[in-house]
Amino acid sequence: MYDFTIIGGGIVGLSTAMALGQKYPDKKILLLEKEASWAAHQTGNNSGVIHSGIYYKPGSYKAKFCREGNNALVEFCQQHNINYEICGKVIVATEQEELPRLENIYKRGVANNIDISMLSKEEAKEVEPHVNSLAAILVKSTGIVDYKQVAEKYAELAIKQGADLFNNCRVTDIKETSEGYVLITNKEEYQTRFLINCAGLFSDRVAQLVGVKPPAKIVPFRGEYYELTPEKRYLASNTLIYPVPNPNFPFLGVHFTKMIDGSVHAGPNAVLSFKREGYYKTDFNLKDFLDTMTYPGFWKLSVKHGVDGIQEMARSWSKSLFVASLQRLIPEVSAKDVVPTHAGVRAQALGNNGKLVDDFLIIDRPQAMHVCNAPSPAATSSIAIGKAIANRVTV
């Protein structure tokens, strides 16, 4: 009998295992991951950004956890000799109509106690010589790291604390008992007093196994990237370069991201994935597809953002359209300067009303907790989220 069992070996699940081990050193902790490696999906395919928290509503989980998580993650990397860089980022306005929105982002950053400064066109050029802007915000605390390496260190520390972490172990059913839960897997059955669902792209389905109906369904969006060829990396070599977000579209828009290995990724566009772990355009899963297509919330979202969605799909299939969007930020970029690179899939919780869940969604139940929405900045926030879960569980 385990005291705590976590489903999901992504960065949030592993951080939770580590935090529980620190808070409850005498308790038996189990983590089950269906893949052969840790951080195989969202964590291992994200952009590696250490976010500042500038965009998020003051007082929200995202704002609180991201700000705390940023500091904790940097300290963790320093303590465990994990390579990272606090390079900063610039959010640039390229059109007059974006200037008021840039000002609103600045005010939100100030409200969230983020270290930022407003830059003129000339000052932005001093930071990023090739960027096109009318004005910009410099966000000093943004950085980059390899989150798969971070997650693997979380796993190592959790194991050292005494937790059992098992790979290749898929949960197929869950039975509630008077003492807690029995988890049925492809290997054996495990008993636990407390269940923590950190299953990411499948978090809603895991919740449903124990009769919990989340107020939102996971709808997968694939983020497709290009990367600058090595000889063109100098075009975005100092910071991360982001546009002013379109308030009518729920994603940040294509941007340039330095990676910790020295490469520079450009993207993502955001297109509906026909498979929850669908990293390629041709990936298809009938259950996942029908799950989305029969969900009223998806069609309400489509009506509201249909034009934007069509533009994203067109850019997915047209390199010239993708490059044109990049040229808004760096006009010198041409089609020959970028090559395709890996994609990621975002587990986005979508409400029945057609609105994307804007904050982390954590559902408490007797002897269980379900993390049903933890998209970006969950990796940045992972230490803070893990500690918060450890503080909320009932022993």
N, C-alpha and C positions, 0 to 999 in steps of 0.2 A: 504494500500500500504506500503510494507516494502522497506527500502532503500537497505538492503543487505540480501540475503537469501543464506544459506549454505546447500548443500545436503551432508549428511554424518556426523554421530556422533561418528566417531573414534577420535583418539587423535589429528590429524591434523585439522579436522573440528572444534573440540571443542576449540583448541588453537586459530584458526582463529576467532571464535566467541568472545573469550575473548580479543584478540588483537584489533578487530574492536571496541568493546565496550570501550576499553581504549582510542583509538585514536579518536573515533567519539561518544562521550557520548550522543549527542542529536539525533543520527540517530536510526531508528527502525531496529532491527536485528532479523532475524528468522533462526533457524536451524531445519532441518527435518531429522529424523533418522527412518529407517524402522523397527528396532528391538525394543524390549521392554526395553533394557538397553543400556547404553553408552559403547563404546569400546568392542562390542560383537565379533568382528572378528579379524583382524590382531593385533590390539592393545592388546586385552585381551588374546591372545594366543601366544604372542611372548616370548622371553627368558628373558626379563627384564633387558637387558644389557644397561648400560649407556656408549655408545661408545665414543672413543677418537677422531676418525677421521684419524687414522694412515694410512689406506689403500687407501684413496681416492686421486684422481689426484689433485695436488695443483691448486687452482683457481676454482675448480668445485663447484657447489652448495653443493654437499655432504660434501666436505672438509670445506667450509666456514660455512654452517649451523650447521654441527656436532660440530665443535669446539666452535662456539658461543652457540649452544644449550646445550652442556655439562655443560658449566659454568652457563648458565641461569637456567637449570634444577636443578642443585645442590642448587643454591640459592633459587629457588622456594620451594624445599623440606624442606630446613632449615626454610624458612619463614612460611610454612604451616604445620610444624611438620609431614611431611611424611617420613616414615622410608626408609632410603637408606644407602648404604655403598660404599665407594670408596676403593675397595679391590685390584684394579690393575689386570692386566692379563699378562701371559707369552705366547709368540708365540715361539714355539720350533721347531727346525730343528732336525729331527731324522735320516736323511740320508745325506751323503756327497753332493749329487746333490742339496740339499735344501739350502746349506750354501750361495751360491751366491744370491738366491732369498731372503733369510733372510736379507742379506746385503742391497738389493734393498729396502725392506720394511723399514729398518732402515733409509735409506737416504730419503725416502718419508716422514717418520715421522718427521725427522729433518726439511724438507722443509715445513711441515705443522705446525711447531712450537709445536710439541707434546713433553711432558716431558717423555723421554724414555731413556733406557740405555741398552747396549749390555752386555749379561751375558755369561760367560764361562759355560761349563758343570757343574763344581763344584758349581759355583754361582747359577745356576738354581736349583740345588739340595737343596741349602740352602733356597730358596724361596718355592719350592715345592718338598719335599723329595722323592716323589714316581714317579716323572716324568722322562721319558726317553728323553734325548736330547744330541746333540753334541754341541749346543749353543742355545741361546734364546735371545729374546728381552723382557724386562720388560716395560710394558706400565702402568705408574703410575696413570693416570687419569681415567682409566676404572672403572666402578662401576656397581651396581645392584639396582633395584627399582621395585616396583609393578606399572606398567604403567596403569593398570585399575584404581588404586587409584588416580594416577596423573590426568588421564582423567576426573574422577568424580569431582575432585577439580576444573579443568578448567570449567566444566559445572556449578558447583555451583557458581563460580565467575562471569561467563557470565550472569547467571540468576540474580544475585545481581546487575549487571550493567544495567539490564533492558531488556536483550534479551529474546525472546520467543524461548524455546527449546521444541520440541514436539517429543515424542517417538511414535512407532507404526504408523508411517506416511510415507508410501511408495510413492515416486514420480512415476507416471505411464506415464506422458506425459508432455511436456513443449511447450508452444506456445509463439512465439516472438510477441511483440506488439510495438507500437510507443514509449511507455514509458518504456519498459523493457521486462519482461517476466511474463507469467501466468503459475504457476506450478499446474498441476492437480494431486491430490493424491487420495488415497483410502478413505480419509475423506472429504476434501473440496478443494477448489481452493485458491491459494495464489498469490497475485501480488507482484512483486518486481522490483526495478529499476536496481539492479545489482545481478547477479547470480555467486555463487562460488561453483564449483563442487569438492567435496572432498569425492567422493563415493568409493574410494579404489578399491576393486575387480570389481566394476561395473562402474568405472570412464569413461572408453571408451564408454560404452553404454549410459551413461547419456550425454556425449558430443554429441553423434550421435543424441540424441533427438532434439537437436537444430541445426542440420545440420553441426556440426563440425566433421571432419574426422581426428582423431589423427594420427600422423605418426607411431604409434605403437598400437598393440593390447595387452590386458591383457591376459596372459597365466598363469593359476594358478599352482603353485608348492607346494606340501604338504611336510612339514618338520616333520619327525617322530622322536620322542625322546624316550629314556629310561631314567630311573633315578637310581642312586645308592641306594641300600638298606641303611637304617639308620646306620647300624653298619659298613658300608664301606664308609661313607661320608668323613672320615678322609683322604682318598686317594687323594682328591682334595679339601682341606678345606681352603686354604689360598687365592688363586687367581682364575681367570678364566684361563683355559688352552686350547690354540688354536694351531693347526698345521700351518705350512707354507702353504699358499694356493697353489693349483695346478694352474699354469697359463693357462693350457689348459681346465680348467673347471670353469664355471662362479659363483661357490659358494665356501664358505670358508672351507668346509669339517667338519667332526664331531669334536666336542670339548666338554669340560667339563665346565659347567656353574653353579656356585653357585647361588641359588635363595634367595630372601630376606626372605623366610620362613624357610631357613636352609637346604632345600633339594639341591641335586646336580643333574642336568640334563645332559645327555650325548646324543649328536646328534647335528644337525639333519642330516639325509640323505635327499636328495631332489628328489622327484619323481613327475611326472606329475599327477595332480589331474584331474579326469574326471567330477568334479563339482567345480564351483568357490568358494563355501563354503563347500568343501568336506573334512571333518576332519577324515574320516574313509576310509579304503581301498575299502569298498563296495559302497561308495557314488557315485552316477551317475546322471547326468542331461543331457538329450539328446541335448538340445540347446547348453550348455556349451561344451559338447564333440564335436559336429559338428563344433562349432565356432573355436576350436583348430585344428581339423583334416582337415578342409578345408582352413586353413591359410598357404600360401606359406612360410611365415617366420618360422613357426614351423618345416616344413620339412627340410628347410635349416639348422636350428639349429640341428635337429636330425642327419643329415648327418655328421655335424662337430663334434658333441659330442655323437654320437650313442653308442660307447663303454662305455663311462663314464655313460651314461644314463642307459644302461643295468646293469652295476655294481651297480648303485644306486637302481634299481628295485630289483635286487637279494638280496641286503642287506636289503631291505624293508621286504622281505619274510623270510629271514634267520637270526635268532638271532646270530648264530655262526659267520657269516660274519660280522655282525654289531659289535660284540664284538671284532673280530680280528682287525677291524679298530680302536677301542678304545685302544687296547693293544699297538698300535704303540706309543701312548702317555703315557699310564700308564700300563706297562706289568703285573702288579699284578691283574688287573681286570679280573674276570672270568664270565661266563654266569650266574652263580647263584647270582652274585653281582648286577645285574641290572634287573629292571622290567619295563614293558611298562608304559608310561605316555602319557599325551595329545599331540596332534599334532597341528600344525598351518598351515595356508595356506598363501603363499606369493603372492601378486598381482604384478607379474613381467611384465613390458611392454617389448614386443618383436617386433622389427622392421621387416618390410617385407623382409629385407636383411638377416634375420636369426640371427641378433646380438641383445643381450639383451641391452636395454637402460641402459647405465652405470651411468646416473645422474638423479636427479629429473627432471621430465618433467612437466613444467607449461606452458600452452597455453593461451595467452591473446587474447580476442576477444572483440568487442565493447560491453560494459556493461556486460561482463562475463569473468570468469577466470576458467580454467579447470586444476586441479592437476591430471595429467594422469600417473604419475609414482612417487610413494613415498614409496618405500620399505625401509628396514633397510639402514641407521640409521634415519628413519623419526621420530620415537618416541623420540629418543635422541634430534633430531633437532626441535621438534615440536614448542617450543616457538619461535625459530628463524624463522621458516617457517611461523608461524602465523603472526609475525610482518612484515615479508617481503611482505606477501600478503596484509596486511592492508596498507602498504606503496605504493603498486602498484595499488590498485583499484582506479577507477575514481568515484568521488562523484557526 
